[in-house]
Amino acid sequence: MAEIDDIREQAEAGDAAAQFQLAQWFDRGEQGLSVDYEKAFHWYKQAGEQGHTEAQFAVGLLYNLGQGVDHDDVMAANWFLRAANAGLDDAQFNLGLMLYLGEGIGSNHEDAARWFTKAAEQGHTKAQFNLGVMFANGEGVQADAVETAKWWTLAAMQGHAGAAELLDSVREQLTADELRIVQESTASWYSKQSLVDH
């Protein structure tokens, strides 16, 4: 109980990290606390307003799901945007998905592709898959089988079953030179990722 009391005291004093930790405990029902989405929302929002990126994302999720607060896709998108602009790949993906589907903020496939790209470049598997779909269908981007194969290859290499399932069909359409481009671009991406990770 001492840890909870310490974190609560720090949260009430305005410490964003403590506010986020307390919110997570209420969100997940940890440290002997019951799940309480309203309290989780309160503390996530406090931390998010101070620029805590993961808290901003969590506020967006709670608005999107209607947990602890009324469902509001516009507010969800606004909070996702804050975290996305700070570079959080999950927020970039969720914002891209909302833009793709037109949830509360209107459909804009060009902007969806831009946010999926930002997340995909950070290794977000679902964003890689969705970006591949957009290149396959020419949605928000010019149709490009090489780009489709590149993003689906990256997603498949990270275990995305849908990408692995569709990959052969797009690779069959590519020339030997295009397949080499895909191989080189995925190898280059992994090389850059290993530098970032270290």
Contacts in CASP RR format, 6 or more apart in sequence:
PFRMAT RR
TARGET T0000
AUTHOR 0000-0000-0000
METHOD contacts of the structure
MODEL  1
MAEIDDIREQAEAGDAAAQFQLAQWFDRGEQGLSVDYEKAFHWYKQAGEQ
GHTEAQFAVGLLYNLGQGVDHDDVMAANWFLRAANAGLDDAQFNLGLMLY
LGEGIGSNHEDAARWFTKAAEQGHTKAQFNLGVMFANGEGVQADAVETAK
WWTLAAMQGHAGAAELLDSVREQLTADELRIVQESTASWYSKQSLVDH
3 31 0 8 1.000
4 25 0 8 1.000
4 31 0 8 1.000
4 32 0 8 1.000
4 33 0 8 1.000
7 18 0 8 1.000
7 21 0 8 1.000
7 22 0 8 1.000
7 25 0 8 1.000
8 18 0 8 1.000
8 22 0 8 1.000
10 17 0 8 1.000
10 18 0 8 1.000
11 18 0 8 1.000
11 19 0 8 1.000
11 21 0 8 1.000
11 22 0 8 1.000
11 43 0 8 1.000
11 46 0 8 1.000
14 46 0 8 1.000
14 50 0 8 1.000
16 46 0 8 1.000
16 47 0 8 1.000
16 48 0 8 1.000
16 50 0 8 1.000
16 51 0 8 1.000
16 52 0 8 1.000
16 55 0 8 1.000
17 47 0 8 1.000
17 52 0 8 1.000
19 43 0 8 1.000
19 44 0 8 1.000
19 46 0 8 1.000
19 47 0 8 1.000
19 50 0 8 1.000
19 52 0 8 1.000
19 55 0 8 1.000
20 43 0 8 1.000
20 44 0 8 1.000
20 47 0 8 1.000
20 48 0 8 1.000
20 52 0 8 1.000
20 54 0 8 1.000
20 55 0 8 1.000
20 58 0 8 1.000
22 43 0 8 1.000
23 39 0 8 1.000
23 40 0 8 1.000
23 41 0 8 1.000
23 42 0 8 1.000
23 43 0 8 1.000
23 44 0 8 1.000
23 47 0 8 1.000
23 55 0 8 1.000
23 58 0 8 1.000
24 30 0 8 1.000
24 40 0 8 1.000
25 31 0 8 1.000
25 32 0 8 1.000
25 33 0 8 1.000
26 33 0 8 1.000
26 35 0 8 1.000
26 36 0 8 1.000
26 37 0 8 1.000
26 39 0 8 1.000
26 40 0 8 1.000
26 43 0 8 1.000
27 35 0 8 1.000
27 37 0 8 1.000
27 40 0 8 1.000
27 44 0 8 1.000
27 58 0 8 1.000
28 35 0 8 1.000
29 35 0 8 1.000
29 36 0 8 1.000
37 62 0 8 1.000
37 67 0 8 1.000
37 68 0 8 1.000
37 69 0 8 1.000
38 68 0 8 1.000
38 69 0 8 1.000
40 58 0 8 1.000
40 62 0 8 1.000
40 67 0 8 1.000
40 68 0 8 1.000
41 59 0 8 1.000
41 62 0 8 1.000
41 67 0 8 1.000
41 68 0 8 1.000
41 69 0 8 1.000
43 55 0 8 1.000
44 55 0 8 1.000
44 58 0 8 1.000
44 59 0 8 1.000
44 62 0 8 1.000
45 55 0 8 1.000
45 59 0 8 1.000
46 55 0 8 1.000
47 55 0 8 1.000
48 55 0 8 1.000
48 56 0 8 1.000
48 59 0 8 1.000
48 79 0 8 1.000
48 82 0 8 1.000
51 82 0 8 1.000
51 86 0 8 1.000
53 82 0 8 1.000
53 83 0 8 1.000
53 86 0 8 1.000
53 87 0 8 1.000
53 88 0 8 1.000
53 91 0 8 1.000
54 83 0 8 1.000
54 88 0 8 1.000
56 79 0 8 1.000
56 80 0 8 1.000
56 82 0 8 1.000
56 83 0 8 1.000
56 86 0 8 1.000
56 88 0 8 1.000
56 91 0 8 1.000
57 79 0 8 1.000
57 80 0 8 1.000
57 83 0 8 1.000
57 88 0 8 1.000
57 90 0 8 1.000
57 91 0 8 1.000
57 94 0 8 1.000
59 79 0 8 1.000
60 75 0 8 1.000
60 76 0 8 1.000
60 78 0 8 1.000
60 79 0 8 1.000
60 80 0 8 1.000
60 83 0 8 1.000
60 94 0 8 1.000
61 67 0 8 1.000
61 76 0 8 1.000
61 94 0 8 1.000
62 68 0 8 1.000
62 69 0 8 1.000
63 69 0 8 1.000
63 71 0 8 1.000
63 72 0 8 1.000
63 73 0 8 1.000
63 75 0 8 1.000
63 76 0 8 1.000
63 79 0 8 1.000
64 71 0 8 1.000
64 73 0 8 1.000
64 76 0 8 1.000
64 80 0 8 1.000
64 94 0 8 1.000
64 98 0 8 1.000
65 71 0 8 1.000
66 72 0 8 1.000
73 98 0 8 1.000
73 103 0 8 1.000
73 104 0 8 1.000
73 105 0 8 1.000
74 104 0 8 1.000
74 105 0 8 1.000
76 94 0 8 1.000
76 98 0 8 1.000
77 95 0 8 1.000
77 98 0 8 1.000
77 103 0 8 1.000
77 104 0 8 1.000
77 105 0 8 1.000
80 91 0 8 1.000
80 94 0 8 1.000
80 95 0 8 1.000
80 98 0 8 1.000
81 91 0 8 1.000
81 95 0 8 1.000
82 91 0 8 1.000
83 90 0 8 1.000
83 91 0 8 1.000
84 91 0 8 1.000
84 92 0 8 1.000
84 95 0 8 1.000
84 115 0 8 1.000
84 118 0 8 1.000
87 118 0 8 1.000
87 122 0 8 1.000
89 118 0 8 1.000
89 119 0 8 1.000
89 122 0 8 1.000
89 123 0 8 1.000
89 124 0 8 1.000
89 127 0 8 1.000
90 119 0 8 1.000
90 124 0 8 1.000
92 115 0 8 1.000
92 116 0 8 1.000
92 118 0 8 1.000
92 119 0 8 1.000
92 122 0 8 1.000
92 124 0 8 1.000
92 127 0 8 1.000
93 115 0 8 1.000
93 116 0 8 1.000
93 119 0 8 1.000
93 124 0 8 1.000
93 126 0 8 1.000
93 127 0 8 1.000
93 130 0 8 1.000
95 115 0 8 1.000
96 111 0 8 1.000
96 112 0 8 1.000
96 115 0 8 1.000
96 116 0 8 1.000
96 119 0 8 1.000
97 103 0 8 1.000
97 112 0 8 1.000
97 130 0 8 1.000
98 104 0 8 1.000
98 105 0 8 1.000
99 105 0 8 1.000
99 106 0 8 1.000
99 107 0 8 1.000
99 108 0 8 1.000
99 109 0 8 1.000
99 111 0 8 1.000
99 112 0 8 1.000
99 115 0 8 1.000
100 107 0 8 1.000
100 109 0 8 1.000
100 112 0 8 1.000
100 116 0 8 1.000
100 130 0 8 1.000
100 134 0 8 1.000
100 139 0 8 1.000
101 107 0 8 1.000
102 108 0 8 1.000
109 134 0 8 1.000
109 139 0 8 1.000
109 140 0 8 1.000
109 141 0 8 1.000
110 140 0 8 1.000
110 141 0 8 1.000
112 134 0 8 1.000
112 140 0 8 1.000
113 131 0 8 1.000
113 134 0 8 1.000
113 139 0 8 1.000
113 140 0 8 1.000
113 141 0 8 1.000
115 127 0 8 1.000
116 127 0 8 1.000
116 130 0 8 1.000
116 131 0 8 1.000
116 134 0 8 1.000
117 127 0 8 1.000
117 131 0 8 1.000
119 127 0 8 1.000
120 127 0 8 1.000
120 128 0 8 1.000
120 131 0 8 1.000
120 151 0 8 1.000
120 154 0 8 1.000
121 189 0 8 1.000
123 154 0 8 1.000
123 158 0 8 1.000
123 193 0 8 1.000
125 155 0 8 1.000
125 158 0 8 1.000
125 159 0 8 1.000
125 160 0 8 1.000
125 163 0 8 1.000
126 155 0 8 1.000
126 160 0 8 1.000
128 151 0 8 1.000
128 152 0 8 1.000
128 154 0 8 1.000
128 155 0 8 1.000
128 158 0 8 1.000
128 160 0 8 1.000
128 163 0 8 1.000
129 151 0 8 1.000
129 152 0 8 1.000
129 155 0 8 1.000
129 160 0 8 1.000
129 162 0 8 1.000
129 163 0 8 1.000
131 147 0 8 1.000
131 151 0 8 1.000
132 147 0 8 1.000
132 148 0 8 1.000
132 151 0 8 1.000
132 152 0 8 1.000
132 155 0 8 1.000
132 163 0 8 1.000
133 139 0 8 1.000
133 148 0 8 1.000
134 140 0 8 1.000
134 141 0 8 1.000
135 141 0 8 1.000
135 143 0 8 1.000
135 144 0 8 1.000
135 145 0 8 1.000
135 147 0 8 1.000
135 148 0 8 1.000
135 151 0 8 1.000
136 143 0 8 1.000
136 145 0 8 1.000
136 148 0 8 1.000
136 166 0 8 1.000
136 170 0 8 1.000
137 143 0 8 1.000
138 144 0 8 1.000
141 147 0 8 1.000
145 170 0 8 1.000
145 173 0 8 1.000
145 174 0 8 1.000
145 178 0 8 1.000
146 174 0 8 1.000
146 178 0 8 1.000
146 181 0 8 1.000
146 182 0 8 1.000
148 170 0 8 1.000
149 167 0 8 1.000
149 170 0 8 1.000
149 171 0 8 1.000
149 174 0 8 1.000
149 178 0 8 1.000
149 179 0 8 1.000
149 182 0 8 1.000
150 182 0 8 1.000
150 185 0 8 1.000
150 186 0 8 1.000
150 189 0 8 1.000
151 163 0 8 1.000
152 160 0 8 1.000
152 163 0 8 1.000
152 164 0 8 1.000
152 166 0 8 1.000
152 167 0 8 1.000
152 170 0 8 1.000
153 163 0 8 1.000
153 167 0 8 1.000
153 182 0 8 1.000
153 186 0 8 1.000
154 186 0 8 1.000
154 189 0 8 1.000
155 162 0 8 1.000
155 163 0 8 1.000
155 164 0 8 1.000
156 162 0 8 1.000
156 163 0 8 1.000
156 164 0 8 1.000
156 167 0 8 1.000
157 186 0 8 1.000
171 179 0 8 1.000
171 182 0 8 1.000
174 182 0 8 1.000
END
